[in-house]
Amino acid sequence: MRLIRSLLFLLAFSFSLPSLAGRILPSNALFGELKSNDYPAIAIGDQVYHAAPGLRIYDRNNLMILPVALQAGGYVLYKLDLQGNLAQLWLLAPEEEAAARQAASQ
């Protein structure tokens, strides 16, 4: 019985390890400040982008959120599709923002 409990604990612990590693953000994404969200028009910096039909928005916990939950303000990484529409958007935590700002300036 003790062996089964130990194995179950190790199994549960191994599934929680990826969540402790932090998230991996794309290196080829664009960096900007989220100015406003008037869905489907989303303003980032001085540009206003149209949301692509399959827009994926990731919050600071790397969970997908709906466009109506997107709050203006803060910094983001984003990717555009071939037509120039907003395809993916990552809301950045303060430490991620500092790293992305440094990468964007290089």
N, CA, C and O atoms as CSV, one atom per row, in Angstrom:
chain,resi,resn,atom,element,x,y,z
A,1,MET,N,N,0.820,-1.195,0.000
A,1,MET,CA,C,0.000,0.000,0.000
A,1,MET,C,C,0.865,1.260,0.000
A,1,MET,O,O,0.556,2.238,-0.681
A,2,ARG,N,N,1.934,1.224,0.761
A,2,ARG,CA,C,2.843,2.375,0.831
A,2,ARG,C,C,3.520,2.603,-0.515
A,2,ARG,O,O,3.745,3.744,-0.919
A,3,LEU,N,N,3.839,1.526,-1.199
A,3,LEU,CA,C,4.465,1.634,-2.514
A,3,LEU,C,C,3.515,2.294,-3.514
A,3,LEU,O,O,3.935,3.122,-4.322
A,4,ILE,N,N,2.254,1.930,-3.459
A,4,ILE,CA,C,1.269,2.517,-4.370
A,4,ILE,C,C,1.120,4.007,-4.098
A,4,ILE,O,O,1.050,4.801,-5.036
A,5,ARG,N,N,1.072,4.398,-2.831
A,5,ARG,CA,C,0.974,5.821,-2.489
A,5,ARG,C,C,2.203,6.582,-2.980
A,5,ARG,O,O,2.084,7.692,-3.499
A,6,SER,N,N,3.367,5.991,-2.817
A,6,SER,CA,C,4.599,6.643,-3.268
A,6,SER,C,C,4.594,6.825,-4.784
A,6,SER,O,O,4.987,7.875,-5.293
A,7,LEU,N,N,4.155,5.810,-5.487
A,7,LEU,CA,C,4.097,5.905,-6.945
A,7,LEU,C,C,3.077,6.951,-7.394
A,7,LEU,O,O,3.331,7.699,-8.339
A,8,LEU,N,N,1.941,7.005,-6.732
A,8,LEU,CA,C,0.937,8.016,-7.072
A,8,LEU,C,C,1.459,9.423,-6.803
A,8,LEU,O,O,1.210,10.340,-7.586
A,9,PHE,N,N,2.177,9.597,-5.703
A,9,PHE,CA,C,2.761,10.896,-5.395
A,9,PHE,C,C,3.771,11.306,-6.464
A,9,PHE,O,O,3.751,12.442,-6.938
A,10,LEU,N,N,4.651,10.381,-6.843
A,10,LEU,CA,C,5.645,10.688,-7.875
A,10,LEU,C,C,4.988,10.997,-9.215
A,10,LEU,O,O,5.439,11.880,-9.946
A,11,LEU,N,N,3.936,10.277,-9.530
A,11,LEU,CA,C,3.225,10.529,-10.775
A,11,LEU,C,C,2.585,11.922,-10.761
A,11,LEU,O,O,2.694,12.662,-11.738
A,12,ALA,N,N,1.932,12.273,-9.676
A,12,ALA,CA,C,1.312,13.599,-9.573
A,12,ALA,C,C,2.365,14.697,-9.589
A,12,ALA,O,O,2.151,15.744,-10.201
A,13,PHE,N,N,3.491,14.481,-8.933
A,13,PHE,CA,C,4.565,15.473,-8.895
A,13,PHE,C,C,5.179,15.673,-10.270
A,13,PHE,O,O,5.523,16.797,-10.635
A,14,SER,N,N,5.321,14.601,-11.038
A,14,SER,CA,C,5.922,14.726,-12.365
A,14,SER,C,C,5.032,15.533,-13.314
A,14,SER,O,O,5.552,16.198,-14.210
A,15,PHE,N,N,3.713,15.495,-13.143
A,15,PHE,CA,C,2.821,16.302,-13.970
A,15,PHE,C,C,2.857,17.772,-13.589
A,15,PHE,O,O,2.516,18.625,-14.409
A,16,SER,N,N,3.260,18.086,-12.372
A,16,SER,CA,C,3.297,19.479,-11.938
A,16,SER,C,C,4.622,20.151,-12.293
A,16,SER,O,O,4.709,21.377,-12.227
A,17,LEU,N,N,5.640,19.408,-12.662
A,17,LEU,CA,C,6.941,19.997,-12.976
A,17,LEU,C,C,6.914,20.988,-14.134
A,17,LEU,O,O,7.536,22.043,-14.016
A,18,PRO,N,N,6.231,20.714,-15.247
A,18,PRO,CA,C,6.223,21.712,-16.330
A,18,PRO,C,C,5.648,23.054,-15.907
A,18,PRO,O,O,6.065,24.092,-16.420
A,19,SER,N,N,4.702,23.049,-14.985
A,19,SER,CA,C,4.122,24.321,-14.554
A,19,SER,C,C,5.100,25.127,-13.714
A,19,SER,O,O,4.949,26.344,-13.609
A,20,LEU,N,N,6.087,24.494,-13.119
A,20,LEU,CA,C,7.075,25.198,-12.317
A,20,LEU,C,C,8.190,25.792,-13.175
A,20,LEU,O,O,8.949,26.638,-12.702
A,21,ALA,N,N,8.292,25.364,-14.410
A,21,ALA,CA,C,9.393,25.776,-15.268
A,21,ALA,C,C,9.204,27.165,-15.863
A,21,ALA,O,O,10.159,27.723,-16.403
A,22,GLY,N,N,8.015,27.739,-15.786
A,22,GLY,CA,C,7.766,29.031,-16.426
A,22,GLY,C,C,7.336,28.807,-17.868
A,22,GLY,O,O,7.411,27.695,-18.388
A,23,ARG,N,N,6.892,29.865,-18.492
A,23,ARG,CA,C,6.432,29.688,-19.858
A,23,ARG,C,C,7.500,30.106,-20.850
A,23,ARG,O,O,8.391,30.899,-20.546
A,24,ILE,N,N,7.384,29.559,-22.024
A,24,ILE,CA,C,8.332,29.854,-23.092
A,24,ILE,C,C,7.640,30.796,-24.063
A,24,ILE,O,O,6.616,30.453,-24.656
A,25,LEU,N,N,8.205,31.980,-24.220
A,25,LEU,CA,C,7.649,32.977,-25.130
A,25,LEU,C,C,8.410,32.932,-26.449
A,25,LEU,O,O,9.610,32.658,-26.454
A,26,PRO,N,N,7.739,33.194,-27.563
A,26,PRO,CA,C,8.402,33.130,-28.869
A,26,PRO,C,C,9.436,34.246,-29.019
A,26,PRO,O,O,9.209,35.382,-28.603
A,27,SER,N,N,10.553,33.907,-29.608
A,27,SER,CA,C,11.617,34.896,-29.804
A,27,SER,C,C,11.352,35.794,-31.014
A,27,SER,O,O,11.934,36.874,-31.117
A,28,ASN,N,N,10.488,35.366,-31.922
A,28,ASN,CA,C,10.223,36.150,-33.130
A,28,ASN,C,C,8.930,36.968,-33.034
A,28,ASN,O,O,8.428,37.444,-34.052
A,29,ALA,N,N,8.390,37.134,-31.833
A,29,ALA,CA,C,7.175,37.927,-31.655
A,29,ALA,C,C,7.530,39.407,-31.538
A,29,ALA,O,O,8.654,39.764,-31.185
A,30,LEU,N,N,6.566,40.249,-31.837
A,30,LEU,CA,C,6.741,41.692,-31.738
A,30,LEU,C,C,6.373,42.146,-30.325
A,30,LEU,O,O,5.546,41.518,-29.663
A,31,PHE,N,N,6.986,43.233,-29.867
A,31,PHE,CA,C,6.766,43.759,-28.522
A,31,PHE,C,C,6.052,45.090,-28.615
A,31,PHE,O,O,6.379,45.907,-29.476
A,32,GLY,N,N,5.079,45.326,-27.741
A,32,GLY,CA,C,4.378,46.601,-27.761
A,32,GLY,C,C,3.520,46.805,-26.530
A,32,GLY,O,O,3.356,45.910,-25.700
A,33,GLU,N,N,2.975,48.017,-26.437
A,33,GLU,CA,C,2.093,48.362,-25.324
A,33,GLU,C,C,0.649,48.279,-25.790
A,33,GLU,O,O,0.282,48.881,-26.799
A,34,LEU,N,N,-0.164,47.540,-25.062
A,34,LEU,CA,C,-1.574,47.390,-25.379
A,34,LEU,C,C,-2.304,48.661,-24.967
A,34,LEU,O,O,-2.432,48.952,-23.778
A,35,LYS,N,N,-2.779,49.414,-25.948
A,35,LYS,CA,C,-3.411,50.712,-25.682
A,35,LYS,C,C,-4.914,50.602,-25.469
A,35,LYS,O,O,-5.455,51.197,-24.537
A,36,SER,N,N,-5.590,49.846,-26.328
A,36,SER,CA,C,-7.043,49.726,-26.180
A,36,SER,C,C,-7.526,48.431,-26.809
A,36,SER,O,O,-6.870,47.845,-27.669
A,37,ASN,N,N,-8.696,48.006,-26.351
A,37,ASN,CA,C,-9.325,46.809,-26.888
A,37,ASN,C,C,-10.774,47.144,-27.215
A,37,ASN,O,O,-11.646,47.122,-26.346
A,38,ASP,N,N,-11.011,47.450,-28.473
A,38,ASP,CA,C,-12.364,47.663,-28.965
A,38,ASP,C,C,-12.603,46.554,-29.989
A,38,ASP,O,O,-12.695,46.801,-31.191
A,39,TYR,N,N,-12.703,45.316,-29.471
A,39,TYR,CA,C,-12.748,44.128,-30.305
A,39,TYR,C,C,-13.709,44.306,-31.467
A,39,TYR,O,O,-14.839,44.745,-31.249
A,40,PRO,N,N,-13.321,43.991,-32.666
A,40,PRO,CA,C,-12.138,43.295,-33.143
A,40,PRO,C,C,-10.934,44.187,-33.433
A,40,PRO,O,O,-9.926,43.700,-33.944
A,41,ALA,N,N,-11.013,45.472,-33.123
A,41,ALA,CA,C,-9.870,46.375,-33.314
A,41,ALA,C,C,-9.100,46.459,-32.000
A,41,ALA,O,O,-9.654,46.825,-30.964
A,42,ILE,N,N,-7.814,46.114,-32.060
A,42,ILE,CA,C,-6.972,46.122,-30.868
A,42,ILE,C,C,-5.775,47.016,-31.159
A,42,ILE,O,O,-5.028,46.775,-32.107
A,43,ALA,N,N,-5.596,48.051,-30.341
A,43,ALA,CA,C,-4.509,49.011,-30.544
A,43,ALA,C,C,-3.295,48.591,-29.720
A,43,ALA,O,O,-3.373,48.410,-28.504
A,44,ILE,N,N,-2.173,48.442,-30.418
A,44,ILE,CA,C,-0.895,48.131,-29.784
A,44,ILE,C,C,0.076,49.196,-30.267
A,44,ILE,O,O,0.354,49.308,-31.461
A,45,GLY,N,N,0.587,49.976,-29.320
A,45,GLY,CA,C,1.440,51.094,-29.692
A,45,GLY,C,C,0.638,52.086,-30.516
A,45,GLY,O,O,-0.463,52.470,-30.124
A,46,ASP,N,N,1.177,52.504,-31.652
A,46,ASP,CA,C,0.490,53.459,-32.536
A,46,ASP,C,C,-0.345,52.772,-33.609
A,46,ASP,O,O,-1.027,53.447,-34.379
A,47,GLN,N,N,-0.305,51.451,-33.673
A,47,GLN,CA,C,-1.014,50.684,-34.692
A,47,GLN,C,C,-2.322,50.129,-34.149
A,47,GLN,O,O,-2.420,49.786,-32.971
A,48,VAL,N,N,-3.313,50.044,-35.006
A,48,VAL,CA,C,-4.571,49.371,-34.677
A,48,VAL,C,C,-4.652,48.135,-35.564
A,48,VAL,O,O,-4.624,48.234,-36.791
A,49,TYR,N,N,-4.752,46.978,-34.934
A,49,TYR,CA,C,-4.794,45.701,-35.648
A,49,TYR,C,C,-6.198,45.130,-35.578
A,49,TYR,O,O,-6.930,45.337,-34.609
A,50,HIS,N,N,-6.552,44.411,-36.621
A,50,HIS,CA,C,-7.818,43.686,-36.651
A,50,HIS,C,C,-7.541,42.276,-36.135
A,50,HIS,O,O,-6.553,41.653,-36.523
A,51,ALA,N,N,-8.406,41.778,-35.270
A,51,ALA,CA,C,-8.227,40.433,-34.720
A,51,ALA,C,C,-8.499,39.388,-35.799
A,51,ALA,O,O,-9.509,39.448,-36.500
A,52,ALA,N,N,-7.588,38.436,-35.920
A,52,ALA,CA,C,-7.793,37.323,-36.845
A,52,ALA,C,C,-8.921,36.448,-36.300
A,52,ALA,O,O,-9.173,36.449,-35.095
A,53,PRO,N,N,-9.605,35.698,-37.175
A,53,PRO,CA,C,-10.708,34.850,-36.704
A,53,PRO,C,C,-10.298,33.865,-35.609
A,53,PRO,O,O,-11.114,33.542,-34.746
A,54,GLY,N,N,-9.082,33.390,-35.623
A,54,GLY,CA,C,-8.628,32.426,-34.620
A,54,GLY,C,C,-7.697,33.032,-33.592
A,54,GLY,O,O,-6.807,32.344,-33.093
A,55,LEU,N,N,-7.876,34.300,-33.261
A,55,LEU,CA,C,-6.984,34.988,-32.325
A,55,LEU,C,C,-6.881,34.219,-31.012
A,55,LEU,O,O,-7.888,33.855,-30.403
A,56,ARG,N,N,-5.636,33.979,-30.589
A,56,ARG,CA,C,-5.375,33.322,-29.305
A,56,ARG,C,C,-4.704,34.327,-28.388
A,56,ARG,O,O,-3.667,34.896,-28.728
A,57,ILE,N,N,-5.296,34.540,-27.230
A,57,ILE,CA,C,-4.771,35.479,-26.248
A,57,ILE,C,C,-4.388,34.685,-25.009
A,57,ILE,O,O,-5.201,33.934,-24.469
A,58,TYR,N,N,-3.144,34.852,-24.558
A,58,TYR,CA,C,-2.642,34.156,-23.382
A,58,TYR,C,C,-2.411,35.163,-22.264
A,58,TYR,O,O,-1.758,36.186,-22.468
A,59,ASP,N,N,-2.950,34.870,-21.079
A,59,ASP,CA,C,-2.749,35.775,-19.947
A,59,ASP,C,C,-1.391,35.523,-19.303
A,59,ASP,O,O,-0.589,34.750,-19.829
A,60,ARG,N,N,-1.128,36.162,-18.177
A,60,ARG,CA,C,0.166,36.056,-17.505
A,60,ARG,C,C,0.428,34.669,-16.932
A,60,ARG,O,O,1.569,34.329,-16.619
A,61,ASN,N,N,-0.627,33.866,-16.793
A,61,ASN,CA,C,-0.497,32.483,-16.320
A,61,ASN,C,C,-0.481,31.492,-17.474
A,61,ASN,O,O,-0.557,30.282,-17.265
A,62,ASN,N,N,-0.382,32.014,-18.692
A,62,ASN,CA,C,-0.353,31.230,-19.927
A,62,ASN,C,C,-1.660,30.482,-20.179
A,62,ASN,O,O,-1.667,29.437,-20.829
A,63,LEU,N,N,-2.758,31.017,-19.667
A,63,LEU,CA,C,-4.074,30.467,-19.942
A,63,LEU,C,C,-4.717,31.277,-21.055
A,63,LEU,O,O,-4.548,32.494,-21.121
A,64,MET,N,N,-5.453,30.605,-21.925
A,64,MET,CA,C,-6.136,31.318,-23.000
A,64,MET,C,C,-7.339,32.055,-22.421
A,64,MET,O,O,-8.089,31.515,-21.607
A,65,ILE,N,N,-7.506,33.303,-22.860
A,65,ILE,CA,C,-8.649,34.100,-22.406
A,65,ILE,C,C,-9.421,34.594,-23.621
A,65,ILE,O,O,-8.903,34.611,-24.738
A,66,LEU,N,N,-10.645,34.987,-23.391
A,66,LEU,CA,C,-11.483,35.544,-24.457
A,66,LEU,C,C,-11.136,37.005,-24.685
A,66,LEU,O,O,-10.652,37.668,-23.767
A,67,PRO,N,N,-11.366,37.519,-25.870
A,67,PRO,CA,C,-11.058,38.927,-26.142
A,67,PRO,C,C,-11.784,39.901,-25.219
A,67,PRO,O,O,-11.255,40.974,-24.929
A,68,VAL,N,N,-12.979,39.555,-24.750
A,68,VAL,CA,C,-13.701,40.456,-23.849
A,68,VAL,C,C,-13.013,40.589,-22.499
A,68,VAL,O,O,-13.255,41.561,-21.784
A,69,ALA,N,N,-12.153,39.627,-22.129
A,69,ALA,CA,C,-11.427,39.681,-20.858
A,69,ALA,C,C,-10.123,40.451,-20.975
A,69,ALA,O,O,-9.425,40.637,-19.978
A,70,LEU,N,N,-9.786,40.896,-22.167
A,70,LEU,CA,C,-8.527,41.605,-22.404
A,70,LEU,C,C,-8.630,43.041,-21.906
A,70,LEU,O,O,-9.456,43.811,-22.396
A,71,GLN,N,N,-7.800,43.401,-20.943
A,71,GLN,CA,C,-7.783,44.749,-20.374
A,71,GLN,C,C,-6.715,45.584,-21.080
A,71,GLN,O,O,-5.611,45.102,-21.332
A,72,ALA,N,N,-7.041,46.819,-21.393
A,72,ALA,CA,C,-6.066,47.725,-22.002
A,72,ALA,C,C,-5.019,48.091,-20.954
A,72,ALA,O,O,-5.292,48.092,-19.754
A,73,GLY,N,N,-3.839,48.395,-21.426
A,73,GLY,CA,C,-2.732,48.727,-20.532
A,73,GLY,C,C,-1.829,47.524,-20.360
A,73,GLY,O,O,-2.282,46.381,-20.417
A,74,GLY,N,N,-0.581,47.779,-20.155
A,74,GLY,CA,C,0.383,46.701,-20.012
A,74,GLY,C,C,1.093,46.415,-21.325
A,74,GLY,O,O,0.738,46.948,-22.376
A,75,TYR,N,N,2.087,45.574,-21.240
A,75,TYR,CA,C,2.898,45.248,-22.407
A,75,TYR,C,C,2.619,43.831,-22.862
A,75,TYR,O,O,2.280,42.954,-22.069
A,76,VAL,N,N,2.771,43.631,-24.164
A,76,VAL,CA,C,2.435,42.352,-24.782
A,76,VAL,C,C,3.487,41.953,-25.808
A,76,VAL,O,O,4.245,42.783,-26.309
A,77,LEU,N,N,3.509,40.680,-26.100
A,77,LEU,CA,C,4.166,40.154,-27.296
A,77,LEU,C,C,3.039,39.732,-28.215
A,77,LEU,O,O,2.002,39.255,-27.755
A,78,TYR,N,N,3.235,39.906,-29.510
A,78,TYR,CA,C,2.173,39.540,-30.442
A,78,TYR,C,C,2.758,39.084,-31.765
A,78,TYR,O,O,3.884,39.419,-32.132
A,79,LYS,N,N,1.940,38.299,-32.469
A,79,LYS,CA,C,2.276,37.821,-33.808
A,79,LYS,C,C,1.134,38.147,-34.741
A,79,LYS,O,O,-0.036,38.124,-34.358
A,80,LEU,N,N,1.497,38.450,-35.972
A,80,LEU,CA,C,0.518,38.747,-37.014
A,80,LEU,C,C,0.442,37.580,-37.993
A,80,LEU,O,O,1.411,36.841,-38.167
A,81,ASP,N,N,-0.708,37.422,-38.625
A,81,ASP,CA,C,-0.824,36.412,-39.671
A,81,ASP,C,C,-0.377,37.010,-41.008
A,81,ASP,O,O,0.094,38.146,-41.046
A,82,LEU,N,N,-0.518,36.272,-42.081
A,82,LEU,CA,C,-0.046,36.723,-43.392
A,82,LEU,C,C,-0.790,37.949,-43.913
A,82,LEU,O,O,-0.251,38.695,-44.730
A,83,GLN,N,N,-2.022,38.166,-43.449
A,83,GLN,CA,C,-2.797,39.318,-43.886
A,83,GLN,C,C,-2.566,40.541,-42.996
A,83,GLN,O,O,-3.150,41.597,-43.243
A,84,GLY,N,N,-1.731,40.418,-41.975
A,84,GLY,CA,C,-1.467,41.530,-41.070
A,84,GLY,C,C,-2.447,41.622,-39.915
A,84,GLY,O,O,-2.467,42.624,-39.201
A,85,ASN,N,N,-3.264,40.585,-39.721
A,85,ASN,CA,C,-4.197,40.545,-38.604
A,85,ASN,C,C,-3.509,39.976,-37.367
A,85,ASN,O,O,-2.552,39.209,-37.464
A,86,LEU,N,N,-4.014,40.366,-36.218
A,86,LEU,CA,C,-3.462,39.904,-34.950
A,86,LEU,C,C,-3.839,38.444,-34.746
A,86,LEU,O,O,-5.022,38.121,-34.633
A,87,ALA,N,N,-2.837,37.548,-34.697
A,87,ALA,CA,C,-3.094,36.116,-34.604
A,87,ALA,C,C,-2.867,35.563,-33.208
A,87,ALA,O,O,-3.625,34.703,-32.759
A,88,GLN,N,N,-1.831,36.040,-32.505
A,88,GLN,CA,C,-1.514,35.583,-31.162
A,88,GLN,C,C,-1.073,36.767,-30.322
A,88,GLN,O,O,-0.451,37.707,-30.818
A,89,LEU,N,N,-1.410,36.702,-29.029
A,89,LEU,CA,C,-1.095,37.797,-28.121
A,89,LEU,C,C,-0.774,37.214,-26.753
A,89,LEU,O,O,-1.533,36.400,-26.227
A,90,TRP,N,N,0.346,37.630,-26.179
A,90,TRP,CA,C,0.754,37.196,-24.852
A,90,TRP,C,C,0.829,38.410,-23.932
A,90,TRP,O,O,1.570,39.351,-24.216
A,91,LEU,N,N,0.073,38.402,-22.835
A,91,LEU,CA,C,0.182,39.445,-21.822
A,91,LEU,C,C,1.421,39.142,-20.995
A,91,LEU,O,O,1.636,37.998,-20.595
A,92,LEU,N,N,2.230,40.150,-20.737
A,92,LEU,CA,C,3.515,39.936,-20.081
A,92,LEU,C,C,3.489,40.317,-18.610
A,92,LEU,O,O,2.902,41.328,-18.223
A,93,ALA,N,N,4.133,39.493,-17.802
A,93,ALA,CA,C,4.386,39.818,-16.405
A,93,ALA,C,C,5.541,40.823,-16.376
A,93,ALA,O,O,6.273,40.925,-17.360
A,94,PRO,N,N,5.728,41.567,-15.283
A,94,PRO,CA,C,6.784,42.591,-15.240
A,94,PRO,C,C,8.192,42.062,-15.576
A,94,PRO,O,O,8.942,42.735,-16.283
A,95,GLU,N,N,8.552,40.892,-15.091
A,95,GLU,CA,C,9.887,40.364,-15.400
A,95,GLU,C,C,10.000,39.946,-16.859
A,95,GLU,O,O,11.071,40.065,-17.453
A,96,GLU,N,N,8.907,39.457,-17.444
A,96,GLU,CA,C,8.908,39.111,-18.865
A,96,GLU,C,C,8.983,40.376,-19.714
A,96,GLU,O,O,9.622,40.392,-20.766
A,97,GLU,N,N,8.332,41.422,-19.253
A,97,GLU,CA,C,8.366,42.698,-19.974
A,97,GLU,C,C,9.791,43.231,-20.063
A,97,GLU,O,O,10.220,43.691,-21.121
A,98,ALA,N,N,10.524,43.170,-18.957
A,98,ALA,CA,C,11.902,43.667,-18.953
A,98,ALA,C,C,12.762,42.881,-19.939
A,98,ALA,O,O,13.561,43.464,-20.671
A,99,ALA,N,N,12.600,41.562,-19.959
A,99,ALA,CA,C,13.374,40.736,-20.887
A,99,ALA,C,C,12.976,41.007,-22.332
A,99,ALA,O,O,13.840,41.073,-23.206
A,100,ALA,N,N,11.672,41.166,-22.597
A,100,ALA,CA,C,11.216,41.434,-23.960
A,100,ALA,C,C,11.644,42.806,-24.433
A,100,ALA,O,O,11.986,42.982,-25.603
A,101,ARG,N,N,11.630,43.792,-23.529
A,101,ARG,CA,C,12.074,45.151,-23.886
A,101,ARG,C,C,13.542,45.129,-24.264
A,101,ARG,O,O,13.949,45.779,-25.227
A,102,GLN,N,N,14.340,44.384,-23.512
A,102,GLN,CA,C,15.768,44.294,-23.803
A,102,GLN,C,C,16.012,43.593,-25.141
A,102,GLN,O,O,16.863,44.017,-25.923
A,103,ALA,N,N,15.266,42.523,-25.397
A,103,ALA,CA,C,15.419,41.791,-26.670
A,103,ALA,C,C,14.974,42.653,-27.840
A,103,ALA,O,O,15.581,42.590,-28.910
A,104,ALA,N,N,13.929,43.460,-27.667
A,104,ALA,CA,C,13.439,44.306,-28.750
A,104,ALA,C,C,14.402,45.441,-29.073
A,104,ALA,O,O,14.443,45.907,-30.211
A,105,SER,N,N,15.170,45.889,-28.098
A,105,SER,CA,C,16.087,46.992,-28.333
A,105,SER,C,C,17.374,46.539,-29.016
A,105,SER,O,O,18.157,47.375,-29.467
A,106,GLN,N,N,17.600,45.256,-29.097
A,106,GLN,CA,C,18.833,44.747,-29.722
A,106,GLN,C,C,18.668,44.519,-31.191
A,106,GLN,O,O,19.610,44.094,-31.860
